[in-house]
Amino acid sequence: MSDEIVVVVGLQTKPGDEAAFETELRKLVATTHSEDGCLLFAIHRHAEDATQYSAVERWTSRADLDNHFASPHVREYFEATKDLLAEPPTINVYVACPEGDPDKGAL
C-alpha cells in the first residue's frame, strides 16, 4: 500500500486583498515543487468568487507534508498572509481510493 496522500486546502481572502494574497500564494509554487516528496502542488482561484482559492497537493508521505509545513518558505507565507485571510485555511488530508481508468481515477 502506498503512503501517498492528497491534500486539499481551502483559502478565503478578505475582499479587496485577492491580488496581494495571490502574489504570496504564487511564491510558494517553485520552492514547493522542489521539495522532497512533492508530487503535485497546484493552486486554483474560484471561477465565480475571486476571494476563494484552493491548493491541491500530492505528497509521497505524511512526513513529507509535515516537513513542507515546517519549512521556512511556508512559515513566511503564513506570516505574509495572516492579515489577508478572512478565516483560517481548511486543510484536509486524504488517501486515494482509485477506481476505473488509472489515469482518471486518482490524482
C-alpha positions in Angstrom: 0.0 0.0 0.0 1.2 3.4 -0.9 1.9 6.1 1.7 0.9 8.8 -0.8 -1.5 11.5 0.4 -3.6 14.1 -1.3 -4.2 17.5 0.4 -6.9 19.9 -0.4 -6.5 23.4 1.2 -9.4 25.9 1.1 -8.4 29.6 1.4 -10.7 32.6 1.8 -9.3 36.1 1.4 -10.7 39.3 2.6 -12.5 41.2 -0.2 -10.0 43.6 -1.8 -7.0 41.5 -0.8 -7.2 39.0 -3.6 -4.3 40.3 -5.6 -1.9 40.6 -2.7 -2.9 37.2 -1.5 -2.4 35.5 -4.9 1.0 37.1 -5.2 2.1 35.5 -1.9 0.5 32.1 -2.8 2.3 32.0 -6.1 5.6 32.5 -4.3 5.1 29.0 -2.8 5.0 27.1 -6.1 8.6 26.9 -7.3 10.1 26.1 -3.9 7.4 23.6 -3.0 7.8 21.8 -6.4 11.5 21.3 -5.5 10.8 19.8 -2.1 11.4 16.2 -1.3 8.1 14.2 -1.6 6.2 16.8 -3.6 4.3 15.1 -6.4 1.8 17.9 -7.1 1.2 21.4 -5.9 -1.4 23.3 -7.9 -3.2 26.5 -6.9 -6.7 27.4 -8.1 -8.9 30.5 -7.9 -12.7 30.0 -7.8 -14.3 30.7 -11.2 -17.0 32.9 -9.7 -15.7 34.2 -6.4 -12.2 35.7 -6.6 -11.8 35.6 -2.8 -11.8 31.8 -2.8 -8.7 29.8 -3.5 -7.7 26.1 -3.3 -4.4 24.3 -3.3 -4.4 20.7 -4.4 -1.3 18.8 -3.3 0.0 15.3 -3.6 2.9 14.1 -1.3 4.7 10.8 -1.1 4.1 10.6 2.6 2.6 12.4 5.6 6.2 13.0 6.8 7.0 14.9 3.6 3.9 17.0 4.1 4.8 17.7 7.7 8.3 18.8 6.5 6.6 21.1 4.0 4.5 22.8 6.7 7.6 23.2 8.9 9.7 24.7 6.0 10.9 28.4 6.2 9.1 29.3 3.0 5.7 28.0 4.2 6.2 29.8 7.6 7.0 33.0 5.7 3.8 32.5 3.6 1.6 32.1 6.6 3.1 35.2 8.2 2.7 37.3 5.0 -0.9 36.2 4.5 -2.3 36.2 8.1 -3.9 39.6 7.7 -5.2 38.9 4.1 -7.3 35.9 5.0 -10.9 36.2 6.1 -10.7 32.9 8.1 -8.1 30.2 8.9 -7.3 27.8 6.0 -9.1 24.5 5.9 -6.6 21.7 5.4 -7.9 18.2 4.5 -5.6 15.2 4.1 -6.9 12.2 2.1 -5.7 8.9 0.8 -6.7 7.9 -2.7 -9.5 5.4 -3.4 -8.5 4.7 -7.1 -11.1 3.1 -9.4 -11.5 2.7 -13.1 -9.1 4.2 -15.5 -5.7 4.6 -13.7 -5.1 8.0 -15.4 -8.6 9.3 -14.4 -9.5 7.6 -11.2 -7.0 9.2 -8.8 -4.7 12.2 -8.6 
